[in-house]
């Protein structure tokens, strides 16, 4: 199998050109290639495929083999690959994903290669049942969630001796956003996997802790559903931008600092769409025997 290793601010995947390569079991391939010791190494596998409703189609598989609806950093790299490798020269480019067709504006360098991409991520989903979050879930006969205001809930889960407070957003995949005073104090490797499978989340959830630096700047850390701690999560950063604005902690234009780099976010008032701008980088090409 021929492949290309790419990353969006450190959120790295193995990309396969599905116009040329055919994989019978992409879930198994994802687990094989994502292994950082015995495989290629990455947060998962992304297939770039033909589409009958967009310029290209994207399928994304986490490191554990589970298929996810979307990846914000991944879709930027899909657009870069498709443009740089001549699958399409459309700009803006449309990409079919698990959350529908997205429009991406490509920012080119002097060599006519893609350097950055702005993704129209569409409207956030805030209704619990659509995220999905089960408001009726219980733990030991007690409610797993308690609503404390219009956009925040307390979970039946304690962090620093108090119930965890969270806002829920879907950007085509489910996100939990929790604001904390000191990001460095959060034991993400312990808390992340526990919250991912918390009873209120029937399809598991991506977990993000956020420290607000100013109304226009935040830093965040992510436990990604199916992959663990990652250097970046594009859909998660969008969810953070929405959650910050909803709760009055930030404005609608935010610079998010993630461990792997920065993303520019804007939640438009006019159409309710979230725009995300960030880098897309091709690292190397190779071939692996499966």
C-alpha positions as CSV (number, residue, x, y, z in Angstrom):
1,X,0.0,0.0,0.0
2,X,1.3,3.4,-1.0
3,X,0.7,6.2,1.6
4,X,1.5,9.8,2.5
5,X,2.1,10.9,6.1
6,X,0.6,14.3,6.8
7,X,-0.3,16.4,9.8
8,X,-2.3,19.5,10.8
9,X,-0.5,21.1,13.7
10,X,0.7,17.8,14.9
11,X,-2.6,15.8,14.5
12,X,-1.0,13.2,12.2
13,X,-2.6,10.6,10.0
14,X,-1.6,8.1,7.3
15,X,-3.3,9.2,4.1
16,X,-4.1,6.8,1.3
17,X,-5.1,7.8,-2.2
18,X,-8.3,5.8,-2.8
19,X,-8.4,6.8,-6.4
20,X,-5.5,4.4,-6.9
21,X,-5.4,2.1,-3.8
22,X,-8.2,-0.2,-2.7
23,X,-8.4,-1.4,1.0
24,X,-10.7,-4.3,1.9
25,X,-10.6,-3.7,5.6
26,X,-9.6,-0.1,6.4
27,X,-10.4,-0.5,10.1
28,X,-7.7,-3.2,10.4
29,X,-5.3,-1.2,8.3
30,X,-5.8,1.8,10.6
31,X,-4.8,-0.2,13.7
32,X,-1.8,-1.6,11.9
33,X,-0.4,1.7,10.4
34,X,-1.2,3.9,13.4
35,X,1.1,1.9,15.7
36,X,4.0,4.2,16.5
37,X,6.4,1.3,17.3
38,X,5.5,-1.4,14.8
39,X,3.7,0.6,12.1
40,X,4.0,3.9,10.4
41,X,2.7,5.9,13.3
42,X,-0.2,8.3,13.5
43,X,-3.5,9.2,15.1
44,X,-5.2,7.0,12.5
45,X,-5.9,6.5,8.8
46,X,-7.6,8.8,6.3
47,X,-8.8,7.7,2.9
48,X,-9.1,10.2,0.0
49,X,-11.8,8.8,-2.3
50,X,-13.9,9.7,-5.3
51,X,-17.2,11.3,-4.6
52,X,-20.4,11.7,-6.6
53,X,-21.4,14.9,-4.7
54,X,-18.1,16.7,-4.0
55,X,-14.6,17.1,-5.5
56,X,-13.3,14.3,-3.2
57,X,-14.5,12.2,-0.3
58,X,-12.9,11.6,3.1
59,X,-13.2,8.6,5.4
60,X,-11.4,8.7,8.7
61,X,-10.5,5.9,11.0
62,X,-9.1,6.3,14.6
63,X,-6.1,4.5,15.9
64,X,-8.3,1.9,17.4
65,X,-10.0,1.1,14.1
66,X,-13.2,2.9,14.8
67,X,-14.6,5.2,12.1
68,X,-15.3,8.8,13.0
69,X,-17.5,11.3,11.2
70,X,-15.0,14.1,10.8
71,X,-11.6,15.4,11.6
72,X,-11.0,19.2,11.2
73,X,-7.2,18.9,10.9
74,X,-7.5,15.8,8.7
75,X,-9.9,17.5,6.2
76,X,-7.4,20.3,5.7
77,X,-4.7,17.7,4.8
78,X,-7.2,16.0,2.4
79,X,-7.6,19.2,0.6
80,X,-3.9,19.8,0.4
81,X,-3.2,16.3,-0.9
82,X,-6.0,16.5,-3.5
83,X,-4.8,19.9,-4.8
84,X,-1.0,19.3,-4.7
85,X,-1.3,15.8,-6.2
86,X,-3.7,16.9,-9.0
87,X,-6.8,15.0,-8.0
88,X,-8.7,18.4,-8.4
89,X,-7.6,22.0,-8.8
90,X,-10.9,23.4,-7.4
91,X,-10.5,26.3,-5.1
92,X,-12.7,26.6,-3.1
93,X,-12.8,22.7,-2.9
94,X,-15.6,20.6,-1.7
95,X,-15.0,17.5,0.5
96,X,-17.6,14.9,1.3
97,X,-17.4,13.9,5.0
98,X,-19.4,12.0,7.6
99,X,-21.1,15.2,8.5
100,X,-21.9,16.3,4.9
101,X,-20.1,18.2,2.2
102,X,-17.8,21.0,3.4
103,X,-16.3,23.9,1.5
104,X,-12.6,24.6,1.9
105,X,-10.6,27.7,0.8
106,X,-7.0,27.0,0.0
107,X,-4.2,29.4,0.7
108,X,-1.3,28.8,-1.7
109,X,2.4,29.5,-1.6
110,X,4.5,30.9,-4.4
111,X,5.1,27.3,-5.6
112,X,1.3,26.8,-6.1
113,X,1.2,24.3,-3.2
114,X,-1.3,24.5,-0.3
115,X,0.1,26.0,2.9
116,X,-3.0,26.8,4.9
117,X,-6.7,25.9,4.6
118,X,-9.9,27.7,5.8
119,X,-12.7,25.2,6.4
120,X,-16.3,26.1,6.6
121,X,-17.2,23.7,9.3
122,X,-20.9,24.5,9.1
123,X,-23.3,25.1,12.0
124,X,-22.6,23.6,15.5
125,X,-25.1,21.2,16.9
126,X,-26.2,22.0,20.4
127,X,-29.2,19.8,21.1
128,X,-28.1,17.1,23.5
129,X,-29.9,14.2,21.7
130,X,-28.3,15.1,18.4
131,X,-24.7,15.4,19.8
132,X,-25.5,12.7,21.2
133,X,-25.7,13.1,25.0
134,X,-28.2,11.2,27.0
135,X,-29.7,13.6,29.6
136,X,-31.6,10.8,31.2
137,X,-28.5,8.7,31.9
138,X,-27.9,7.6,35.5
139,X,-25.0,6.4,37.7
140,X,-25.9,4.3,40.7
141,X,-29.6,5.5,40.3
142,X,-28.4,9.2,40.3
143,X,-28.6,11.5,37.3
144,X,-25.3,11.5,35.4
145,X,-26.0,15.1,34.3
146,X,-27.5,18.2,36.0
147,X,-28.2,21.3,34.0
148,X,-26.9,24.4,35.8
149,X,-27.6,27.1,33.1
150,X,-28.6,27.3,29.5
151,X,-25.3,25.9,28.1
152,X,-23.5,24.2,31.0
153,X,-24.0,20.9,32.9
154,X,-22.5,19.3,36.0
155,X,-21.5,15.7,35.6
156,X,-21.6,13.0,38.1
157,X,-17.9,13.0,37.9
158,X,-15.5,14.9,40.2
159,X,-12.4,16.9,39.2
160,X,-10.4,18.7,41.9
161,X,-13.0,17.6,44.4
162,X,-15.9,19.3,42.6
163,X,-18.4,18.1,40.0
164,X,-17.0,18.6,36.5
165,X,-18.7,21.4,34.6
166,X,-19.0,21.0,30.9
167,X,-20.6,22.3,27.7
168,X,-21.5,19.9,24.9
169,X,-21.1,20.7,21.2
170,X,-21.2,18.6,18.0
171,X,-19.2,19.6,15.0
172,X,-20.3,16.4,13.2
173,X,-18.7,14.5,16.1
174,X,-19.4,14.8,19.8
175,X,-17.3,17.1,22.1
176,X,-17.2,17.8,25.8
177,X,-15.6,21.2,26.7
178,X,-14.6,22.0,30.3
179,X,-13.0,25.4,31.3
180,X,-10.4,25.3,34.0
181,X,-8.2,27.8,35.7
182,X,-4.9,25.9,35.2
183,X,-4.7,23.6,32.2
184,X,-1.4,22.1,33.4
185,X,-3.0,20.7,36.5
186,X,-5.5,18.5,34.7
187,X,-4.4,14.8,34.7
188,X,-5.6,14.3,31.1
189,X,-4.3,10.8,30.7
190,X,-6.4,9.7,33.7
191,X,-9.5,11.9,33.2
192,X,-9.7,11.6,29.4
193,X,-10.4,7.9,29.1
194,X,-12.9,7.9,31.9
195,X,-14.9,10.7,30.4
196,X,-14.8,9.3,26.9
197,X,-16.9,6.3,28.0
198,X,-19.0,8.1,30.6
199,X,-22.6,6.7,30.7
200,X,-24.2,9.8,29.2
201,X,-22.3,9.4,25.9
202,X,-23.7,6.6,23.8
203,X,-21.1,7.1,21.0
204,X,-18.3,8.1,23.4
205,X,-17.0,11.6,23.3
206,X,-14.0,13.8,22.6
207,X,-12.8,15.6,25.8
208,X,-11.2,19.1,25.8
209,X,-10.0,21.1,28.8
210,X,-9.5,24.8,28.1
211,X,-7.8,27.8,29.9
212,X,-9.0,31.2,28.8
213,X,-6.1,33.6,28.3
214,X,-8.3,36.5,27.1
215,X,-11.6,37.0,25.3
216,X,-9.8,36.3,22.0
217,X,-7.3,33.7,23.1
218,X,-7.4,30.2,24.7
219,X,-5.2,27.2,25.2
220,X,-6.5,23.7,25.2
221,X,-5.7,20.0,25.6
222,X,-7.5,17.1,24.0
223,X,-8.3,13.5,24.7
224,X,-9.6,12.2,21.3
225,X,-12.1,9.5,21.2
226,X,-10.5,6.4,19.9
227,X,-7.0,7.8,19.7
228,X,-6.1,9.2,23.2
229,X,-4.1,12.4,23.8
230,X,-3.4,14.2,20.5
231,X,-1.4,17.3,19.7
232,X,-4.5,18.9,18.0
233,X,-8.1,18.4,17.3
234,X,-9.7,20.7,14.7
235,X,-13.3,19.9,15.3
236,X,-12.6,20.1,19.0
237,X,-11.1,23.6,18.6
238,X,-14.2,24.7,16.8
239,X,-16.3,23.3,19.7
240,X,-14.1,25.2,22.1
241,X,-14.7,28.4,20.2
242,X,-18.5,27.8,20.2
243,X,-18.5,26.9,23.9
244,X,-16.5,30.0,24.9
245,X,-18.9,32.3,23.1
246,X,-22.0,30.5,24.4
247,X,-20.8,30.8,28.0
248,X,-19.5,34.4,27.6
249,X,-15.9,33.5,28.3
250,X,-14.7,34.5,24.8
251,X,-15.9,36.4,21.8
252,X,-16.7,34.8,18.4
253,X,-13.2,35.2,17.0
254,X,-10.6,33.2,18.9
255,X,-7.0,32.1,18.5
256,X,-6.7,28.6,20.0
257,X,-3.3,27.4,21.1
258,X,-3.0,23.6,20.9
259,X,0.0,21.5,21.8
260,X,0.9,21.1,18.1
261,X,0.2,24.7,17.0
262,X,-2.5,27.4,16.6
263,X,-5.9,27.5,14.9
264,X,-7.8,30.6,14.0
265,X,-11.5,30.3,14.7
266,X,-14.5,32.4,13.8
267,X,-18.2,31.7,14.6
268,X,-20.1,33.9,12.2
269,X,-23.2,35.6,13.5
270,X,-24.7,36.0,10.0
271,X,-25.0,32.3,9.1
272,X,-24.0,30.5,12.4
273,X,-21.1,28.8,10.5
274,X,-17.8,28.1,12.2
275,X,-14.7,28.9,10.1
276,X,-11.4,27.2,11.0
277,X,-8.0,28.2,9.5
278,X,-4.8,26.2,10.0
279,X,-1.8,24.6,8.4
280,X,-1.6,21.4,6.4
281,X,1.8,19.7,6.0
282,X,3.0,16.7,3.9
283,X,5.7,14.9,5.8
284,X,6.8,12.0,3.6
285,X,5.6,9.3,1.2
286,X,6.2,5.6,1.4
287,X,5.0,2.1,0.9
288,X,4.1,-0.7,3.4
289,X,3.4,-4.4,3.0
290,X,0.1,-5.3,4.6
